[in-house]
Amino acid sequence: MKVAHLSTQDRNRGAAIAAWRLHLGLLHLGVVSRMRVRLKYSDSDAVDVFVPPANWRFRLPRLWRRFWMQQQARSLPRDRPFSDDRSEHGGSELDGLEHYDVVNLHWAAGFVDQPALFEQLPAHVPIVVTMHDMNSFTGGCHYTMGCNRFTDRCGSCPQLNSRNDHDLSRSVWGRKMRSYSQRSNIHFVADSEWLAAEARRSSLLQSRSVSVIHYGLDTNVFRPMAKATARAVLGLPVESSIVVFGADSLQDERKGLHYLIRACGQLKKAPFLLSFGSGHPPKQLQNAGLHLGAIESEHLLAAVYNAADLFVIPSLQEAFGQTALEAMACGIPVVGFNTSGITDIIRHRETGLLCPVADAAALADALAEMLGTPALRQQYGANARRVVEEKFRLQHQAQAYAKLYEQLTSLT
């Protein structure tokens, strides 16, 4: 079995990390797995970097596509990702994919020209689309944040501040509908039950095949270790109550950092806030503890989780919640909002606590209860590790994908 994974990058940011981990899990099973990326951060020989052709025959059309897309991008929101389904490469990034048994499309915005992929790839090669967010069934946004226009045909997109029914989101929606209609051997995979349910009620995927395969982790990397040791490694206060928060971007309002800051401000004794992720931390976060920036090493990240008394994921909408899973694998209880894919991970009053969405006061109450009850943290932390071992190991995810690949190839 030869599988090609298409991703904008490897080992950087949540969706790319998830694709990279799946790739490693498949290799461990003996699957011939390769990644094709635009930006490479690993030193793996099984990851190929696409380099655009340098001759003018390819460069002139690419430069024109880049100019056109830059003009389109002027209307795009700056605080939330919104992606055109095309890329400046126009399909040149797809060369050689016909030699694979399966092509698995991941988060590939700006890299893979999706209309070209669905049109040019030979009909006998199945396509698996791993949905790391909602973009596969919207007109361009990655999270709808309450908008339901994806159940129709998009248009008048609130993220574009548009009142035009025939705006960019309607154009992207139309191209996706045509692309999906061209192929029968395409299968969509959601990483949570919530994401699958949203996909099934969308106008683009309501008649398509959608299944759920949860993310998996290497539980030998993300595992419990002595809290005192983790804090000593990181130079953290030994006796303080430490709460950890992490996100790809601190500036992404969807991640809900402002709710965590408000909740901590309501506590009688504020905890030490340990955070990680790209972007400049707000002053309240800097004053409350320590910001570590982006963390590339999984072993260092595991130490960060193990230094915590509690991990908080205050996201307003999340396809899955990979950071919460990593914390749970380290035996750390988790508090989050009762929303979207987070509910696939956190089991209320078993592995942590779920609060009403966007309720800083309820979040403060949950923090106070957990930080004030060491026995509860220990119980929920042990339960969290057990749940990850039973349900979210990387081996489980890789085996589920390998089985899906076999089923799809047997139909061609």
N, C-alpha and C positions, 0 to 999 in steps of 0.2 A: 504494500500500500504506500503510494507516494502522495503526500499532501503538501500543498503550498499555502502558506498563511500570508495574507496581504495586510500590512499594517503601516501606518505612517512612520512609526518608530518602534524600537524595542527597548525594554527596560527603562522607560521614562514616562511618567504619568500613569494614572490608574488603568485605563483600558489597554495600553501597550504592555504594561506589566502583566496584566491578566493573559494577554495573548502569548507573551513570552513564557509564562509559567505553563500554559497548556502545551506549547511547543516542546518544552522540556519533558513534560509528563508523557507525551506521545513518543518521544525519543526513547524514554526509559522502557516503554512497552515494545519497542522494536519497530515502530512505524517510521518510515523514511519521511521525516518532517523537515521542511525548510521554511524560513521566513524571508519575505522580500519586503524591504523597507526603503523609505526615502532618507531617514536619519538613523544611523546606527550608533548605539552606545555600548554594546557588548563587544567582546573579542571572539565571538563564536564563529567557527567556520561554516556553521549551518544557517547563518544569516547573510543574505545577499543584499547589497546596497544598489538601488537603481540609480544609475548615472545617466542623465538625459543625453541623447546623441548630440555630438558637437557640430556636425555638418549643417550647412545652411538649409538644406532640404527639410530638416527637422526643426531647426532653430527658429526660422521665420514664423511658421505656424504657431510654435510654442510661445514666442514673444507676443504674437497677436492675441492668443488666448489669455496670456498673463495680463496684458493691458486691459482686455475686455473685462476680466474677472476683477481686476483692481477697481475699475469703474463701478462695477456692481457692488463691490465691498464697501463703497463709500456710504451706502445706506444701511450697512449691517450694524447691529448693536456691539458696543465695545465691552460690555460687562458680561455678556453671555455668548457662548459659541453658537454660530449660525453658519451652516455649511452648504455651499453649492454642491451638487452631486457630480459635477465635472471637475477636471483638473487641467492644468496647462499642458500636461504631457499628452493628452488626447489619445491615449491607448498605447503609446510606445512603451509604457511601463509593464505591458502585459505579455511581451514577447516570451515565448517558450512555455507558457502555462498550459498549452495543449498537451504537453508531455506528462502532466500529472493526472492522477486518478481522481483527485478532489481538489477544488480550490476553496479555501476558507477565508472569507472576507471579514476583517475586523474593523476597528476604528481607523479609517484610511482617508479622512478628509484632506483635500489638497494634494493627495498622492494618486489615488486610483480614480480614473475617469469611469464612473459606474455605467453610464450608457454604453461606453465602448466595451466594458467587461461583459455585460449581459448580451451584447450583440455579437462580439467577435469570438468569444470562447466557444469552441466546438460544442455542439449540442450533447455529445456523449459524456462531457465532463460535468459532474454535478457541482453546484455552488452551494456552500453552506455560509449563511450570513450570521455571524455571532453579533447579537445586538448588545452592545455595552451601554447603550442609552436608547433614547426614543427616536433617534434621527432616521432610522430605516423606514419609519412609517409617518414621518411628518414632511412638511414642505421646506425643511431646512433647520429648524431648531433642534437642539439635542435634549431639551427638557421643556415641556409645555407650560409648566407652572400654572396649571389651572385652566388653560385655554383648551377648548374641545373642538377647534376647527379641523383638527386632524381626523375627526370622524366623518367629515364631509370632504372638501377638496382644498382645505387651507384657503389662502387669500385673506385680505384685510388683516394681515399678521400683526398682532400686538407687539411682538418683539422687534418688528421693523417700524413700529409706529405708523402703520399703514392703514388707510381706509379704502384702499383700492382692492377690489375682489380679484383683479388680475395682476397682482404684484409678483415679486420674485418668488414668494412662497408657493403661489399657484403654479408658476412655471416649473419649479423644481418638482412639485407634486405630480404634474402632468408627465414629466420625463420619467419619474420613478414608476408611474403606472404603466407607461409604455414599455419600460425596461423589464419590469416584472412579468408583463403579459407575454413577452417573447419566449419565456422559458417555462417548462413544466418541472424540470429537475432542479429546483431551488428550494432550500429548506432554511427556515429562520429559527435561530436558537436564542431564547431569552435567558438571562442569568438569574431571574427571579420570577415567582408566580405572578407578582404584580405587573412586571413588564410584559409578560406573556398575555395577561388579561387586557392590558392597554393595546397591545398589538392586535389582538383578535377583534377589538371593537373599532379599530381604525379602518378607514375606507381603503387603504392600500393593501392591508394584509388580512382582512376579514375572511377572505376565501383561500388564504394560503396556509401551508403547513407550518405550525409554530409549536416548538417543544421547549421544555425547561431543562437546562443543565446548569447547576450551580457552579460557581467558581470553586477551585480547590487550592489547598496550600500544602507546602512541604512542612509537615508537622515536626520534622527533625530540626528545622531552622527556627520556626515559630513555635517555641515550647517554653514552659515555665522554667525560671531560674530564680535564685535567691534574690529577693528584692534589695537587700543591703549590698549585694555584689553589683547589681545593675546600677544602683545609685552611686556607688563608689566609682565605677567605670566612667560615669557621666559627670561626676563632680557635683552631685545634687545633695540637698539637705537630707540627712538620714531620718529625722524625726517628723518632718513636715507631711501633711496630707497633700499628695500630688495627683492632680487631674491632668490627663493628656488629651490633646485635640490635634488632629492632623487632617490636611486637605491638600490636593494638588495646588490650589491657589487660594490664598487667604482672602483675595479680593472678590472671590465668587460668593455673592450674597446667598446663593442657594445652599451653601454649606452651613449657614446659620451661626457663624462665629459670634455675631452681635447678640444672639440670644444667650449664648454661653456666658459672655461677658456681663450681660445684664443679670443673669441668674446668680453668678458668683458675687455680684455686688449686693445681692439681697441676703447673703448668708451672714450669720453672726461673726464667723471667722472665715475669712477668704482662704481658699486653698492655694497652693503653689501651682500655677498653670504652666505646664510644659507643652510646647507646641512645635509642630514641624510643617513644612510645606513651602512652596515658592511664594514670593511676594513680600511686601513690606508689612510687618505686623503693626496694628494700631497701637497707639500709646498705652491704652488700657491693658493690652496684652503684654507689652514690654514691662510695664510697671508691676504686673501681677506674677511674673515668673521669668521664664527663659524661652526664647524662640531659637530653634536649632537650624532653621532653614530647610532646604530640600535635603532629604537623606537618600542616598543611592544604595548603600550597603544594607542588605536584608538582615544581617547579623546585628548591625548597629541599631536598626529599626526594632528588632526583637528586644534588645536591651532597653530601648526607650519604653516600650510597652511594659516590660517587666519592672521598670522603676515606678510604675503608676499604681495608685490605689484604685483608680477608676479611669475608664476611657469614656469620652462623651462624643457622640455623633449627632449634633443638632441640625442635620440637613433637613431642608423643607421638602425635597424630592430627591430620591436616590434610586438608581436602577438596582443596585445591590448593596454596596457598603463594604468594600474590601478592607478598609482600615478597621472596622468593627470586627470583622472575621479574624484579622491578624491579632488583634488584642485578645480576643477570646481564646485563640490557639495558645496564647501565652498564659492563660489562666486568669485573665483580668476581666472582671464584670463590666458591663457596658450599659450606659444610659443613653437613650435617644428618643426622638419623636416617633409617635405611632403612625408611620406613614410609609407608603411605597415599598421598595425592596428591603428596607431595613427590617420589616416584620418577618421576613424569611430567615433572618439571622438571630435577632434578639427574641428570646422567649420570656415574656413578662413574668417576673417573679420566679424565674428559674435560672436564667443566665444574666439577668439585669432588669432594668425597668424601662417601660415605654410611657411617654408623657403625651398629652394632647399637643397637637402640632402648633408651633409658633407661640407656645405659652411659656414665657420666661419664668413666671411664678411657679408653675408646676414643675418646671425643670429645676428650679432652686430647691423645691421640696424634695425632689428625688435625690439631688446631690446631698442635701442635708441628711436624709435617711441613710444613704449608702456610706457616706463618710463618717457618720456617727455610729455605725454598727459594723465593727470589724468581723464579727461572726457571719453576718450576712454576706459581706464581700467575699469571705473565704468560701462559703457555700456556693454562691453564684459563680465564683471564679472556677471552682472545681467542676461545676456543671458545664460551664462554657467550654472548658478543655474537652470534656467528654463528648459534647455535642459535635465539636469540630472533628474529633477523631472518628466519630460514627458516621458523619454526614458530609463533611467538607474536606476530605483529604484529596490531594492532587491526583492520586491514583484513581479515585472514584470518578473524577471529572474526565481524566484522560480515557478511561475505559468506556465511559458513556459516549464520548466523541468517536472513539474507534469503532464502537458498535454502530453508531449512526452512519459513519463513512461506509462501512461494509454494507449496510442496508441500502444506501443510495446507489452504490456502484453495482449492486446485484440487480438493480432495476434497469440499468442501461444496456 
